[in-house]
Amino acid sequence: MPNSFIVSNYFCLIRSCALTIGFIGFISISTYAQYPGYTSIQDIAVFKKQFAIESSKVMSISCDFSQEKTLTALTEKITSTGKFWFKRNNKLRLEYTKPFVYLIVMNGDKMLVRDNQKENRINVKSSKLFQQVNRIMIDCVQGNILDSKDFTTRVFENRTTFLLEMTPVSKTLREFFKTIVLTVDKKDYSAKSIAMNEPMGDITLIQFEHKKLNEPISDTVFTP
């Protein structure tokens, strides 16, 4: 399986781990004019502090998800559904169930990618790119993604949500994303969706439903 394909799907895992810091929402292009109803947050330091506090309270997550992929080369959107699990520390499982079966499991430095009957087991430490992506994941889980050197981030808000517009800094990440746009529910910092905008115009939207926070999850769920 080509490294580019594995990395792309590894980023799906990173996208989903945004749940652990309460991301929700979907906006597609990084211009303020396209965030109607939002105003810029001036005191980022206060937001960062609260962001980290709230994210640290999330020990586990289980939920359903749907993914909608908009490709510039196609007129129809590609939709898939599945299940998502997260458990501290560094345990993630993203399982697509319809219309195809696909699995990504991460447990510490170990990662499993399963496509039907084909499996690929990866040691994250074996690749600098995987290490970089893994660092982003950890920053998400720990709630300090706003301090990440991998992105420049602008933060906006309306009455009920915060919106984070993240633009990759490194050339490697810019090959995958133009922007990642996220919003955070002000009530409980829980996730609803996350949007990824790719350089060639493709957009991936993942929506999360039926979330269960801080309920027991067996470690066997995350066996790579």
C-alpha positions as CSV (number, residue, x, y, z in Angstrom):
1,M,0.0,0.0,0.0
2,P,1.6,3.3,-1.0
3,N,2.8,5.6,1.8
4,S,0.8,8.5,0.4
5,F,-2.4,6.5,0.7
6,I,-1.6,5.4,4.3
7,V,-0.7,9.0,5.2
8,S,-4.0,10.3,3.7
9,N,-6.0,7.9,5.8
10,Y,-3.8,8.5,8.9
11,F,-4.9,12.1,8.5
12,C,-8.5,10.8,8.7
13,L,-7.6,9.7,12.2
14,I,-6.2,13.1,13.0
15,R,-9.3,14.7,11.8
16,S,-11.4,12.5,14.0
17,C,-9.3,13.1,17.1
18,A,-10.4,16.7,16.9
19,L,-13.4,15.3,18.8
20,T,-11.2,15.1,21.9
21,I,-10.9,18.9,22.0
22,G,-14.5,19.6,21.1
23,F,-14.4,20.6,17.4
24,I,-17.6,21.0,15.5
25,G,-18.8,22.7,12.3
26,F,-18.1,23.1,8.6
27,I,-16.9,26.1,6.6
28,S,-14.9,25.6,3.5
29,I,-12.5,28.5,2.5
30,S,-10.3,30.6,4.7
31,T,-11.7,34.1,4.4
32,Y,-13.4,35.9,7.1
33,A,-16.2,37.1,4.8
34,Q,-17.3,33.5,4.4
35,Y,-17.9,33.1,8.2
36,P,-21.2,35.0,8.4
37,G,-22.3,35.7,11.9
38,Y,-18.9,35.3,13.4
39,T,-16.6,37.9,14.9
40,S,-12.9,37.7,15.6
41,I,-11.7,36.8,19.2
42,Q,-9.2,39.3,20.5
43,D,-8.1,37.7,23.7
44,I,-6.7,34.4,22.4
45,A,-4.8,33.7,25.6
46,V,-8.0,33.4,27.6
47,F,-9.6,31.1,25.0
48,K,-6.5,28.9,24.9
49,K,-6.6,28.4,28.7
50,Q,-10.2,27.5,28.7
51,F,-9.8,25.3,25.7
52,A,-7.1,23.2,27.4
53,I,-9.1,22.9,30.6
54,E,-12.2,21.6,28.9
55,S,-10.3,19.2,26.7
56,S,-8.5,17.7,29.7
57,K,-11.9,16.6,31.1
58,V,-12.5,14.2,28.2
59,M,-11.2,10.8,29.0
60,S,-13.1,8.8,26.4
61,I,-15.5,9.2,23.4
62,S,-17.6,6.9,21.4
63,C,-20.0,8.0,18.6
64,D,-21.3,7.4,15.1
65,F,-19.9,9.5,12.2
66,S,-20.8,10.2,8.6
67,Q,-18.2,11.4,6.1
68,E,-19.1,13.4,3.0
69,K,-16.4,13.9,0.3
70,T,-16.8,16.5,-2.4
71,L,-14.4,16.0,-5.3
72,T,-13.8,18.6,-8.0
73,A,-13.7,15.9,-10.6
74,L,-17.2,14.5,-9.7
75,T,-20.7,16.0,-9.6
76,E,-21.9,13.6,-6.9
77,K,-20.7,13.6,-3.3
78,I,-19.3,10.4,-1.8
79,T,-20.9,9.5,1.5
80,S,-19.8,6.9,4.1
81,T,-20.6,6.1,7.7
82,G,-19.0,4.4,10.6
83,K,-18.0,4.4,14.3
84,F,-15.4,6.3,16.2
85,W,-13.8,5.6,19.6
86,F,-11.2,7.5,21.6
87,K,-9.5,6.8,24.9
88,R,-6.6,8.5,26.7
89,N,-3.8,8.2,26.2
90,N,-3.3,8.0,22.5
91,K,-5.9,5.4,21.7
92,L,-8.1,5.9,18.6
93,R,-10.3,3.7,16.4
94,L,-12.0,4.9,13.2
95,E,-14.2,2.2,11.6
96,Y,-16.0,2.8,8.3
97,T,-18.9,0.4,7.9
98,K,-20.9,1.7,4.8
99,P,-20.7,1.6,1.8
100,F,-17.3,-0.1,2.4
101,V,-15.4,-1.6,5.3
102,Y,-12.3,0.2,6.4
103,L,-10.5,0.4,9.7
104,I,-7.8,2.6,11.3
105,V,-6.6,1.9,14.8
106,M,-3.9,3.7,16.7
107,N,-2.5,2.8,20.1
108,G,0.6,4.8,21.1
109,D,3.2,4.4,18.4
110,K,1.5,1.5,16.8
111,M,-1.0,1.8,13.9
112,L,-3.2,-0.6,12.0
113,V,-4.8,0.1,8.6
114,R,-7.2,-2.6,7.3
115,D,-8.9,-2.5,3.9
116,N,-11.1,-5.5,3.5
117,Q,-8.7,-8.4,4.2
118,K,-5.5,-6.4,3.6
119,E,-3.6,-5.1,6.6
120,N,-0.8,-2.7,7.1
121,R,0.9,-2.3,10.5
122,I,3.0,0.8,11.0
123,N,5.4,1.9,13.6
124,V,4.9,5.7,13.7
125,K,8.5,6.2,14.8
126,S,9.7,4.8,11.5
127,S,8.7,8.0,9.5
128,K,9.4,11.7,10.2
129,L,6.1,12.4,8.5
130,F,4.1,10.1,10.7
131,Q,5.9,11.5,13.7
132,Q,4.8,15.0,12.7
133,V,1.2,13.9,12.2
134,N,1.3,12.0,15.5
135,R,2.5,15.2,17.2
136,I,-0.6,17.0,15.8
137,M,-2.8,14.2,17.2
138,I,-1.2,14.5,20.6
139,D,-1.6,18.3,20.6
140,C,-5.3,17.8,19.8
141,V,-5.8,15.3,22.6
142,Q,-4.0,17.5,25.1
143,G,-5.9,20.6,24.0
144,N,-2.8,22.6,23.1
145,I,-3.2,22.5,19.3
146,L,-3.5,26.3,19.3
147,D,0.2,26.4,20.4
148,S,1.2,24.0,17.6
149,K,4.0,25.2,15.3
150,D,2.4,23.2,12.5
151,F,-0.5,25.7,12.0
152,T,-1.3,29.3,12.1
153,T,-4.8,29.7,13.7
154,R,-7.5,32.3,13.7
155,V,-10.3,32.1,16.2
156,F,-13.9,33.5,15.8
157,E,-17.1,33.2,17.7
158,N,-20.8,33.7,17.6
159,R,-23.4,33.3,20.3
160,T,-23.2,29.6,20.6
161,T,-19.8,28.5,19.0
162,F,-16.2,29.2,18.5
163,L,-14.7,28.8,15.1
164,L,-11.0,27.8,14.5
165,E,-9.4,28.3,11.1
166,M,-6.2,26.4,10.9
167,T,-3.7,26.9,8.0
168,P,-0.7,24.5,7.7
169,V,2.7,26.1,7.9
170,S,5.0,23.3,6.7
171,K,5.3,22.3,3.1
172,T,4.5,18.7,3.9
173,L,1.2,19.5,5.5
174,R,0.3,22.0,2.8
175,E,0.4,19.1,0.3
176,F,-2.6,17.6,2.2
177,F,-4.6,20.6,3.4
178,K,-5.2,24.2,2.5
179,T,-7.2,24.8,5.7
180,I,-8.9,22.9,8.4
181,V,-11.9,24.8,9.7
182,L,-13.4,23.8,13.1
183,T,-16.0,25.2,15.5
184,V,-16.4,24.5,19.2
185,D,-19.7,24.3,21.1
186,K,-19.6,26.8,23.9
187,K,-21.9,24.7,26.1
188,D,-19.7,21.6,26.5
189,Y,-16.9,21.8,24.0
190,S,-18.3,18.6,22.3
191,A,-17.9,17.8,18.6
192,K,-20.4,17.9,15.8
193,S,-18.2,18.0,12.7
194,I,-14.9,19.0,11.1
195,A,-14.1,20.1,7.6
196,M,-10.8,19.6,5.6
197,N,-10.1,21.7,2.5
198,E,-7.5,20.3,0.2
199,P,-5.2,22.3,-2.2
200,M,-7.0,21.1,-5.4
201,G,-10.4,22.0,-4.1
202,D,-11.7,18.7,-2.7
203,I,-13.5,19.0,0.7
204,T,-14.0,16.4,3.4
205,L,-16.7,16.9,6.0
206,I,-17.0,14.5,8.9
207,Q,-20.1,14.8,11.2
208,F,-20.3,13.2,14.6
209,E,-23.6,12.0,16.3
210,H,-24.8,10.2,19.3
211,K,-21.7,11.1,21.3
212,K,-21.0,9.4,24.6
213,L,-18.3,11.0,26.7
214,N,-16.3,9.5,29.5
215,E,-18.0,6.1,29.4
216,P,-15.9,2.9,29.9
217,I,-14.3,1.5,26.7
218,S,-12.4,-1.8,26.8
219,D,-8.7,-1.6,25.7
220,T,-9.4,-4.4,23.3
221,V,-11.2,-1.9,21.0
222,F,-7.8,-0.4,20.4
223,T,-5.7,-3.5,19.7
224,P,-3.7,-2.8,16.6
